[in-house]
Amino acid sequence: MLPTLLVIVTGLLLYWFPMRRWMSRWGTTPSDLTRVMAGDSLLVNPTYSGMMAVIVNAAPEHIWPWLVQIGYQRGGLYSYDWLDRLFGYLDRPSATRILPEFQNLAVGDEIPVGRGPSWPVAAIEPNRALVLDMRNLGDLDWVWQFGLYAIDGTHTQLVSRSRVRAHTALTRLLTLAIEPAGFLMTRRMLLGIKQRAEALAAARHGLRAPVHSPPAEATRS
C-alpha cells in the first residue's frame, strides 16, 4: 500500500510542478508571458492562465485565413480530427484549403463548435489578433485569444493564450483534470495551422512546401 501511495504522490508532484509549468508556457519566452494581448482585460484574476507559441515560416497573411475559418461545418480545428469528431465538435476532417465563404469573420459573430457552446468573437484585428469570449458559461469564464507577431517578412510567431476563471471548487478541479488534454489538442492545432500556412506561403511564392514529419503522437487526417 505504501509503495503505491508513494508512486501516486511522486507522479502528482512531477505533474504539478515541472510538467504543468511546461504545458502552460510551451514554446514561449519570458517576454512572451508578460506581453499584453488584445483580450487580456476581459478576464482578470484567472484561476488558470496558459500560453503556447510556435514559429511559423510564413507571413501573417498566410496564417490568418486558416484562423478565421475555424469551427464546426467551417474549416475545422486542425487538431486531432478523429477526437474532435468522436466528441461531436466536428463533423468532417479539418480543411486543407482556404474557404472563401468563411473569411469575413467579425465582432459579434459566433463560431460554432458542434455539441459545445459557440465561441463569440469579442475582438478581431486582421492578420494580428482574434479574441473569443466564452464568459458566463455557467460556473466557468473562458477567454481564448490568438496573436500573430511578425518576426520578419517570412517568419511569424503564432500565439495562443487561454485564461479561465472557475467559480466553484468542483469546476476548478474539472479544469485541472482536463489541462493535459487541452494542452495536447491546442498544441496540435497550432502545429496544424503552421503546416497549412507554410504550405500556402510556399505555393504563393512558387516554392516547394516544407516537409514536416507528423508529431510522434499522431498523424493528421
PyRosetta script that sets phi, psi and omega in degrees:
from pyrosetta import init, pose_from_sequence

init()
pose = pose_from_sequence("MLPTLLVIVTGLLLYWFPMRRWMSRWGTTPSDLTRVMAGDSLLVNPTYSGMMAVIVNAAPEHIWPWLVQIGYQRGGLYSYDWLDRLFGYLDRPSATRILPEFQNLAVGDEIPVGRGPSWPVAAIEPNRALVLDMRNLGDLDWVWQFGLYAIDGTHTQLVSRSRVRAHTALTRLLTLAIEPAGFLMTRRMLLGIKQRAEALAAARHGLRAPVHSPPAEATRS")
pose.set_psi(1, -46.7)
pose.set_omega(1, -178.4)
pose.set_phi(2, -63.6)
pose.set_psi(2, -45.2)
pose.set_omega(2, 177.0)
pose.set_phi(3, -59.1)
pose.set_psi(3, -39.2)
pose.set_omega(3, 178.8)
pose.set_phi(4, -63.5)
pose.set_psi(4, -42.7)
pose.set_omega(4, 179.4)
pose.set_phi(5, -63.6)
pose.set_psi(5, -39.7)
pose.set_omega(5, 178.9)
pose.set_phi(6, -64.7)
pose.set_psi(6, -39.9)
pose.set_omega(6, 177.9)
pose.set_phi(7, -62.6)
pose.set_psi(7, -43.5)
pose.set_omega(7, -180.0)
pose.set_phi(8, -63.9)
pose.set_psi(8, -46.0)
pose.set_omega(8, -179.4)
pose.set_phi(9, -63.2)
pose.set_psi(9, -43.1)
pose.set_omega(9, 179.4)
pose.set_phi(10, -61.8)
pose.set_psi(10, -43.3)
pose.set_omega(10, 178.6)
pose.set_phi(11, -61.9)
pose.set_psi(11, -42.2)
pose.set_omega(11, 179.5)
pose.set_phi(12, -64.5)
pose.set_psi(12, -40.2)
pose.set_omega(12, 179.6)
pose.set_phi(13, -66.7)
pose.set_psi(13, -40.5)
pose.set_omega(13, 178.5)
pose.set_phi(14, -64.0)
pose.set_psi(14, -37.6)
pose.set_omega(14, 178.1)
pose.set_phi(15, -70.9)
pose.set_psi(15, -48.2)
pose.set_omega(15, -170.5)
pose.set_phi(16, -64.6)
pose.set_psi(16, -37.5)
pose.set_omega(16, -175.3)
pose.set_phi(17, -94.4)
pose.set_psi(17, -76.9)
pose.set_omega(17, -175.3)
pose.set_phi(18, -71.1)
pose.set_psi(18, -43.4)
pose.set_omega(18, -174.4)
pose.set_phi(19, -70.0)
pose.set_psi(19, -45.8)
pose.set_omega(19, -178.6)
pose.set_phi(20, -64.2)
pose.set_psi(20, -40.2)
pose.set_omega(20, 177.5)
pose.set_phi(21, -61.6)
pose.set_psi(21, -44.9)
pose.set_omega(21, -179.3)
pose.set_phi(22, -63.3)
pose.set_psi(22, -43.4)
pose.set_omega(22, -179.1)
pose.set_phi(23, -64.6)
pose.set_psi(23, -34.9)
pose.set_omega(23, -175.2)
pose.set_phi(24, -79.9)
pose.set_psi(24, -2.2)
pose.set_omega(24, 179.1)
pose.set_phi(25, -144.7)
pose.set_psi(25, 29.4)
pose.set_omega(25, -176.9)
pose.set_phi(26, -57.7)
pose.set_psi(26, 128.3)
pose.set_omega(26, 175.6)
pose.set_phi(27, 78.7)
pose.set_psi(27, 1.2)
pose.set_omega(27, -175.5)
pose.set_phi(28, -99.0)
pose.set_psi(28, 168.1)
pose.set_omega(28, 172.2)
pose.set_phi(29, -114.9)
pose.set_psi(29, 165.8)
pose.set_omega(29, 177.2)
pose.set_phi(30, -55.3)
pose.set_psi(30, -36.9)
pose.set_omega(30, 179.4)
pose.set_phi(31, -69.8)
pose.set_psi(31, -30.7)
pose.set_omega(31, 176.2)
pose.set_phi(32, -62.7)
pose.set_psi(32, -40.1)
pose.set_omega(32, -175.2)
pose.set_phi(33, -66.3)
pose.set_psi(33, -26.6)
pose.set_omega(33, 179.9)
pose.set_phi(34, -97.5)
pose.set_psi(34, -0.6)
pose.set_omega(34, -179.6)
pose.set_phi(35, -65.9)
pose.set_psi(35, 137.2)
pose.set_omega(35, 175.0)
pose.set_phi(36, -84.0)
pose.set_psi(36, 127.5)
pose.set_omega(36, 179.1)
pose.set_phi(37, -113.2)
pose.set_psi(37, 165.2)
pose.set_omega(37, -168.6)
pose.set_phi(38, -59.6)
pose.set_psi(38, -31.7)
pose.set_omega(38, -175.0)
pose.set_phi(39, -104.7)
pose.set_psi(39, 10.6)
pose.set_omega(39, -175.6)
pose.set_phi(40, -59.7)
pose.set_psi(40, -36.6)
pose.set_omega(40, -175.1)
pose.set_phi(41, -71.7)
pose.set_psi(41, -13.5)
pose.set_omega(41, -178.6)
pose.set_phi(42, -71.4)
pose.set_psi(42, -26.8)
pose.set_omega(42, -176.9)
pose.set_phi(43, -141.5)
pose.set_psi(43, 103.9)
pose.set_omega(43, 178.0)
pose.set_phi(44, -101.7)
pose.set_psi(44, 159.8)
pose.set_omega(44, -179.1)
pose.set_phi(45, 52.1)
pose.set_psi(45, 54.0)
pose.set_omega(45, 179.3)
pose.set_phi(46, -71.1)
pose.set_psi(46, 154.5)
pose.set_omega(46, 173.0)
pose.set_phi(47, -85.1)
pose.set_psi(47, -16.2)
pose.set_omega(47, 174.5)
pose.set_phi(48, -145.3)
pose.set_psi(48, 138.8)
pose.set_omega(48, 174.3)
pose.set_phi(49, -142.0)
pose.set_psi(49, 124.7)
pose.set_omega(49, -179.9)
pose.set_phi(50, -133.7)
pose.set_psi(50, 144.3)
pose.set_omega(50, -178.2)
pose.set_phi(51, -136.6)
pose.set_psi(51, 136.6)
pose.set_omega(51, 179.3)
pose.set_phi(52, -134.5)
pose.set_psi(52, 150.9)
pose.set_omega(52, -177.2)
pose.set_phi(53, -149.2)
pose.set_psi(53, 152.7)
pose.set_omega(53, 176.3)
pose.set_phi(54, -145.2)
pose.set_psi(54, 143.9)
pose.set_omega(54, 176.3)
pose.set_phi(55, -89.3)
pose.set_psi(55, 125.6)
pose.set_omega(55, -179.5)
pose.set_phi(56, -107.5)
pose.set_psi(56, 131.4)
pose.set_omega(56, 178.9)
pose.set_phi(57, -83.2)
pose.set_psi(57, 63.2)
pose.set_omega(57, -178.5)
pose.set_phi(58, -165.1)
pose.set_psi(58, 160.5)
pose.set_omega(58, 177.7)
pose.set_phi(59, -79.3)
pose.set_psi(59, 161.3)
pose.set_omega(59, -179.6)
pose.set_phi(60, -54.6)
pose.set_psi(60, -35.3)
pose.set_omega(60, -178.0)
pose.set_phi(61, -67.6)
pose.set_psi(61, -15.1)
pose.set_omega(61, 175.9)
pose.set_phi(62, -90.8)
pose.set_psi(62, -14.1)
pose.set_omega(62, 179.7)
pose.set_phi(63, -95.7)
pose.set_psi(63, -41.0)
pose.set_omega(63, -172.5)
pose.set_phi(64, -55.0)
pose.set_psi(64, -44.4)
pose.set_omega(64, -178.2)
pose.set_phi(65, -58.6)
pose.set_psi(65, -33.5)
pose.set_omega(65, 179.0)
pose.set_phi(66, -71.2)
pose.set_psi(66, -36.4)
pose.set_omega(66, -176.8)
pose.set_phi(67, -69.4)
pose.set_psi(67, -44.8)
pose.set_omega(67, -174.7)
pose.set_phi(68, -74.2)
pose.set_psi(68, -12.5)
pose.set_omega(68, -179.4)
pose.set_phi(69, -101.4)
pose.set_psi(69, 13.1)
pose.set_omega(69, 179.1)
pose.set_phi(70, -64.2)
pose.set_psi(70, 156.5)
pose.set_omega(70, 173.9)
pose.set_phi(71, 127.7)
pose.set_psi(71, 170.1)
pose.set_omega(71, 179.0)
pose.set_phi(72, -69.8)
pose.set_psi(72, 134.2)
pose.set_omega(72, -176.2)
pose.set_phi(73, 55.7)
pose.set_psi(73, 27.3)
pose.set_omega(73, 174.6)
pose.set_phi(74, -127.8)
pose.set_psi(74, -126.8)
pose.set_omega(74, -178.4)
pose.set_phi(75, -88.5)
pose.set_psi(75, -8.5)
pose.set_omega(75, -178.0)
pose.set_phi(76, 92.5)
pose.set_psi(76, -161.1)
pose.set_omega(76, -177.0)
pose.set_phi(77, -124.6)
pose.set_psi(77, -2.3)
pose.set_omega(77, 174.7)
pose.set_phi(78, 59.4)
pose.set_psi(78, 21.3)
pose.set_omega(78, -178.9)
pose.set_phi(79, -107.4)
pose.set_psi(79, -138.0)
pose.set_omega(79, 176.7)
pose.set_phi(80, -85.2)
pose.set_psi(80, 94.2)
pose.set_omega(80, -173.3)
pose.set_phi(81, -57.6)
pose.set_psi(81, -37.0)
pose.set_omega(81, -176.8)
pose.set_phi(82, -64.4)
pose.set_psi(82, -34.0)
pose.set_omega(82, 176.9)
pose.set_phi(83, -74.4)
pose.set_psi(83, -43.7)
pose.set_omega(83, 178.6)
pose.set_phi(84, -62.0)
pose.set_psi(84, -35.3)
pose.set_omega(84, 178.6)
pose.set_phi(85, -75.8)
pose.set_psi(85, -35.6)
pose.set_omega(85, 178.3)
pose.set_phi(86, -59.8)
pose.set_psi(86, -40.9)
pose.set_omega(86, -177.8)
pose.set_phi(87, -91.5)
pose.set_psi(87, 4.5)
pose.set_omega(87, 173.6)
pose.set_phi(88, 83.6)
pose.set_psi(88, 13.5)
pose.set_omega(88, 178.7)
pose.set_phi(89, -82.2)
pose.set_psi(89, -24.2)
pose.set_omega(89, 177.1)
pose.set_phi(90, -133.0)
pose.set_psi(90, 158.7)
pose.set_omega(90, 177.1)
pose.set_phi(91, -120.9)
pose.set_psi(91, 7.5)
pose.set_omega(91, -177.6)
pose.set_phi(92, -161.9)
pose.set_psi(92, 164.9)
pose.set_omega(92, 176.1)
pose.set_phi(93, -63.2)
pose.set_psi(93, 153.1)
pose.set_omega(93, 177.6)
pose.set_phi(94, -64.2)
pose.set_psi(94, 148.2)
pose.set_omega(94, -175.5)
pose.set_phi(95, -65.9)
pose.set_psi(95, 147.4)
pose.set_omega(95, 173.9)
pose.set_phi(96, -116.5)
pose.set_psi(96, 14.9)
pose.set_omega(96, 175.4)
pose.set_phi(97, -143.8)
pose.set_psi(97, 160.2)
pose.set_omega(97, 177.8)
pose.set_phi(98, -73.6)
pose.set_psi(98, 134.1)
pose.set_omega(98, -179.7)
pose.set_phi(99, -106.5)
pose.set_psi(99, 102.5)
pose.set_omega(99, -174.6)
pose.set_phi(100, -56.4)
pose.set_psi(100, -32.0)
pose.set_omega(100, -175.6)
pose.set_phi(101, -69.8)
pose.set_psi(101, -10.6)
pose.set_omega(101, -179.1)
pose.set_phi(102, -117.4)
pose.set_psi(102, 21.9)
pose.set_omega(102, -175.8)
pose.set_phi(103, -92.6)
pose.set_psi(103, -6.4)
pose.set_omega(103, -175.3)
pose.set_phi(104, -104.9)
pose.set_psi(104, 49.4)
pose.set_omega(104, 179.2)
pose.set_phi(105, -67.3)
pose.set_psi(105, 139.3)
pose.set_omega(105, -176.5)
pose.set_phi(106, -139.7)
pose.set_psi(106, 160.6)
pose.set_omega(106, 175.7)
pose.set_phi(107, -57.5)
pose.set_psi(107, 134.1)
pose.set_omega(107, -177.7)
pose.set_phi(108, 98.3)
pose.set_psi(108, -20.0)
pose.set_omega(108, 175.2)
pose.set_phi(109, -68.3)
pose.set_psi(109, 155.6)
pose.set_omega(109, 176.3)
pose.set_phi(110, -120.7)
pose.set_psi(110, 126.7)
pose.set_omega(110, 179.4)
pose.set_phi(111, -88.1)
pose.set_psi(111, 116.9)
pose.set_omega(111, -179.4)
pose.set_phi(112, -72.9)
pose.set_psi(112, 144.3)
pose.set_omega(112, 178.8)
pose.set_phi(113, -133.6)
pose.set_psi(113, 55.0)
pose.set_omega(113, 175.8)
pose.set_phi(114, 55.5)
pose.set_psi(114, -123.2)
pose.set_omega(114, -177.9)
pose.set_phi(115, -72.3)
pose.set_psi(115, -18.2)
pose.set_omega(115, -179.3)
pose.set_phi(116, -82.1)
pose.set_psi(116, 167.4)
pose.set_omega(116, 176.7)
pose.set_phi(117, -67.0)
pose.set_psi(117, 146.7)
pose.set_omega(117, 179.5)
pose.set_phi(118, -65.4)
pose.set_psi(118, 159.8)
pose.set_omega(118, -179.4)
pose.set_phi(119, -107.7)
pose.set_psi(119, 103.1)
pose.set_omega(119, 178.9)
pose.set_phi(120, -70.3)
pose.set_psi(120, 139.1)
pose.set_omega(120, 178.3)
pose.set_phi(121, -85.9)
pose.set_psi(121, 117.4)
pose.set_omega(121, -178.4)
pose.set_phi(122, -95.6)
pose.set_psi(122, -31.0)
pose.set_omega(122, 179.9)
pose.set_phi(123, -155.0)
pose.set_psi(123, 148.1)
pose.set_omega(123, 179.6)
pose.set_phi(124, -150.9)
pose.set_psi(124, 130.5)
pose.set_omega(124, 175.1)
pose.set_phi(125, -129.2)
pose.set_psi(125, 104.0)
pose.set_omega(125, -175.0)
pose.set_phi(126, -48.7)
pose.set_psi(126, 132.3)
pose.set_omega(126, 179.8)
pose.set_phi(127, 66.2)
pose.set_psi(127, 11.8)
pose.set_omega(127, -177.8)
pose.set_phi(128, -134.9)
pose.set_psi(128, -49.7)
pose.set_omega(128, -172.0)
pose.set_phi(129, -152.6)
pose.set_psi(129, 144.4)
pose.set_omega(129, 173.4)
pose.set_phi(130, -137.0)
pose.set_psi(130, 124.4)
pose.set_omega(130, -178.2)
pose.set_phi(131, -119.8)
pose.set_psi(131, 125.9)
pose.set_omega(131, 178.8)
pose.set_phi(132, -111.5)
pose.set_psi(132, 127.8)
pose.set_omega(132, -171.6)
pose.set_phi(133, -113.3)
pose.set_psi(133, 100.8)
pose.set_omega(133, 178.9)
pose.set_phi(134, -109.6)
pose.set_psi(134, 44.0)
pose.set_omega(134, 174.8)
pose.set_phi(135, -74.8)
pose.set_psi(135, 162.9)
pose.set_omega(135, 178.8)
pose.set_phi(136, 65.2)
pose.set_psi(136, 35.4)
pose.set_omega(136, 174.2)
pose.set_phi(137, -92.1)
pose.set_psi(137, 67.2)
pose.set_omega(137, -178.1)
pose.set_phi(138, 68.4)
pose.set_psi(138, -116.0)
pose.set_omega(138, -178.5)
pose.set_phi(139, -91.6)
pose.set_psi(139, 15.6)
pose.set_omega(139, -173.6)
pose.set_phi(140, -138.5)
pose.set_psi(140, 135.8)
pose.set_omega(140, 170.0)
pose.set_phi(141, -114.1)
pose.set_psi(141, 137.6)
pose.set_omega(141, -177.5)
pose.set_phi(142, -143.8)
pose.set_psi(142, 129.1)
pose.set_omega(142, 172.7)
pose.set_phi(143, -123.5)
pose.set_psi(143, 123.3)
pose.set_omega(143, -178.9)
pose.set_phi(144, -119.6)
pose.set_psi(144, 126.9)
pose.set_omega(144, -178.4)
pose.set_phi(145, -134.6)
pose.set_psi(145, 150.3)
pose.set_omega(145, 178.0)
pose.set_phi(146, -120.5)
pose.set_psi(146, 140.7)
pose.set_omega(146, 177.3)
pose.set_phi(147, -130.3)
pose.set_psi(147, 142.8)
pose.set_omega(147, 175.7)
pose.set_phi(148, -115.7)
pose.set_psi(148, 120.9)
pose.set_omega(148, -176.5)
pose.set_phi(149, -124.3)
pose.set_psi(149, 107.8)
pose.set_omega(149, -178.0)
pose.set_phi(150, -66.1)
pose.set_psi(150, 130.4)
pose.set_omega(150, 176.8)
pose.set_phi(151, -92.8)
pose.set_psi(151, -45.0)
pose.set_omega(151, 172.1)
pose.set_phi(152, -154.9)
pose.set_psi(152, -162.8)
pose.set_omega(152, -175.1)
pose.set_phi(153, -67.5)
pose.set_psi(153, -18.2)
pose.set_omega(153, -175.1)
pose.set_phi(154, -129.6)
pose.set_psi(154, 8.7)
pose.set_omega(154, 179.5)
pose.set_phi(155, -136.3)
pose.set_psi(155, 136.7)
pose.set_omega(155, -178.1)
pose.set_phi(156, -138.1)
pose.set_psi(156, 140.9)
pose.set_omega(156, 172.7)
pose.set_phi(157, -91.9)
pose.set_psi(157, 122.0)
pose.set_omega(157, 176.2)
pose.set_phi(158, -99.8)
pose.set_psi(158, 121.9)
pose.set_omega(158, -173.1)
pose.set_phi(159, -120.3)
pose.set_psi(159, 139.6)
pose.set_omega(159, 171.3)
pose.set_phi(160, -119.8)
pose.set_psi(160, 126.9)
pose.set_omega(160, 174.2)
pose.set_phi(161, -125.2)
pose.set_psi(161, 127.1)
pose.set_omega(161, -179.0)
pose.set_phi(162, -121.2)
pose.set_psi(162, 126.3)
pose.set_omega(162, 177.4)
pose.set_phi(163, -122.5)
pose.set_psi(163, 132.6)
pose.set_omega(163, -176.8)
pose.set_phi(164, -129.3)
pose.set_psi(164, 140.5)
pose.set_omega(164, 171.0)
pose.set_phi(165, -126.8)
pose.set_psi(165, 113.8)
pose.set_omega(165, 178.2)
pose.set_phi(166, -92.0)
pose.set_psi(166, 135.6)
pose.set_omega(166, -175.5)
pose.set_phi(167, -95.3)
pose.set_psi(167, -12.7)
pose.set_omega(167, 179.2)
pose.set_phi(168, -131.6)
pose.set_psi(168, 160.6)
pose.set_omega(168, 179.1)
pose.set_phi(169, -63.2)
pose.set_psi(169, -38.4)
pose.set_omega(169, 179.6)
pose.set_phi(170, -64.5)
pose.set_psi(170, -44.4)
pose.set_omega(170, 179.4)
pose.set_phi(171, -63.7)
pose.set_psi(171, -37.3)
pose.set_omega(171, 178.7)
pose.set_phi(172, -64.9)
pose.set_psi(172, -41.2)
pose.set_omega(172, 177.0)
pose.set_phi(173, -63.1)
pose.set_psi(173, -40.3)
pose.set_omega(173, 179.1)
pose.set_phi(174, -64.4)
pose.set_psi(174, -40.9)
pose.set_omega(174, 179.2)
pose.set_phi(175, -65.7)
pose.set_psi(175, -36.9)
pose.set_omega(175, 176.5)
pose.set_phi(176, -64.1)
pose.set_psi(176, -39.1)
pose.set_omega(176, -177.3)
pose.set_phi(177, -66.5)
pose.set_psi(177, -33.6)
pose.set_omega(177, -176.3)
pose.set_phi(178, -94.7)
pose.set_psi(178, 1.0)
pose.set_omega(178, 179.6)
pose.set_phi(179, -55.6)
pose.set_psi(179, -46.7)
pose.set_omega(179, 180.0)
pose.set_phi(180, -59.3)
pose.set_psi(180, -42.5)
pose.set_omega(180, 178.9)
pose.set_phi(181, -64.8)
pose.set_psi(181, -41.9)
pose.set_omega(181, 178.4)
pose.set_phi(182, -61.2)
pose.set_psi(182, -39.6)
pose.set_omega(182, 177.8)
pose.set_phi(183, -62.4)
pose.set_psi(183, -48.8)
pose.set_omega(183, -177.5)
pose.set_phi(184, -62.6)
pose.set_psi(184, -42.8)
pose.set_omega(184, -177.7)
pose.set_phi(185, -69.7)
pose.set_psi(185, -41.3)
pose.set_omega(185, -179.3)
pose.set_phi(186, -69.8)
pose.set_psi(186, -41.1)
pose.set_omega(186, 177.4)
pose.set_phi(187, -58.5)
pose.set_psi(187, -45.4)
pose.set_omega(187, -179.6)
pose.set_phi(188, -66.5)
pose.set_psi(188, -33.8)
pose.set_omega(188, 177.1)
pose.set_phi(189, -62.7)
pose.set_psi(189, -46.5)
pose.set_omega(189, 179.7)
pose.set_phi(190, -62.1)
pose.set_psi(190, -41.7)
pose.set_omega(190, 178.5)
pose.set_phi(191, -68.0)
pose.set_psi(191, -34.2)
pose.set_omega(191, 177.0)
pose.set_phi(192, -66.3)
pose.set_psi(192, -40.1)
pose.set_omega(192, 176.6)
pose.set_phi(193, -67.0)
pose.set_psi(193, -42.8)
pose.set_omega(193, 178.8)
pose.set_phi(194, -56.5)
pose.set_psi(194, -47.3)
pose.set_omega(194, -178.6)
pose.set_phi(195, -61.1)
pose.set_psi(195, -44.3)
pose.set_omega(195, -178.4)
pose.set_phi(196, -69.5)
pose.set_psi(196, -40.6)
pose.set_omega(196, -178.9)
pose.set_phi(197, -66.1)
pose.set_psi(197, -40.1)
pose.set_omega(197, 179.7)
pose.set_phi(198, -67.5)
pose.set_psi(198, -37.6)
pose.set_omega(198, 176.5)
pose.set_phi(199, -66.1)
pose.set_psi(199, -39.5)
pose.set_omega(199, 178.6)
pose.set_phi(200, -64.9)
pose.set_psi(200, -44.3)
pose.set_omega(200, 179.2)
pose.set_phi(201, -61.5)
pose.set_psi(201, -42.4)
pose.set_omega(201, 179.7)
pose.set_phi(202, -64.2)
pose.set_psi(202, -41.8)
pose.set_omega(202, -179.4)
pose.set_phi(203, -64.6)
pose.set_psi(203, -41.2)
pose.set_omega(203, -178.3)
pose.set_phi(204, -71.7)
pose.set_psi(204, -23.1)
pose.set_omega(204, 178.3)
pose.set_phi(205, -100.5)
pose.set_psi(205, 6.5)
pose.set_omega(205, 177.8)
pose.set_phi(206, 69.1)
pose.set_psi(206, 27.3)
pose.set_omega(206, -179.4)
pose.set_phi(207, -108.0)
pose.set_psi(207, 166.2)
pose.set_omega(207, 175.8)
pose.set_phi(208, -79.7)
pose.set_psi(208, 132.1)
pose.set_omega(208, -179.0)
pose.set_phi(209, -64.4)
pose.set_psi(209, 142.2)
pose.set_omega(209, 177.0)
pose.set_phi(210, -62.6)
pose.set_psi(210, 146.3)
pose.set_omega(210, -179.7)
pose.set_phi(211, -92.5)
pose.set_psi(211, 125.2)
pose.set_omega(211, 179.2)
pose.set_phi(212, -112.0)
pose.set_psi(212, 131.6)
pose.set_omega(212, 169.9)
pose.set_phi(213, -78.9)
pose.set_psi(213, 132.1)
pose.set_omega(213, 179.2)
pose.set_phi(214, -62.6)
pose.set_psi(214, 147.4)
pose.set_omega(214, 176.5)
pose.set_phi(215, -53.7)
pose.set_psi(215, 149.2)
pose.set_omega(215, -174.7)
pose.set_phi(216, -59.5)
pose.set_psi(216, -27.9)
pose.set_omega(216, -172.8)
pose.set_phi(217, -78.0)
pose.set_psi(217, -19.8)
pose.set_omega(217, -178.8)
pose.set_phi(218, -171.7)
pose.set_psi(218, 168.7)
pose.set_omega(218, 172.0)
pose.set_phi(219, -114.3)
pose.set_psi(219, 163.1)
pose.set_omega(219, -178.2)
pose.set_phi(220, -83.3)
pose.set_psi(220, 155.4)
pose.set_omega(220, 173.5)
pose.set_phi(221, -73.3)
pose.dump_pdb("model.pdb")
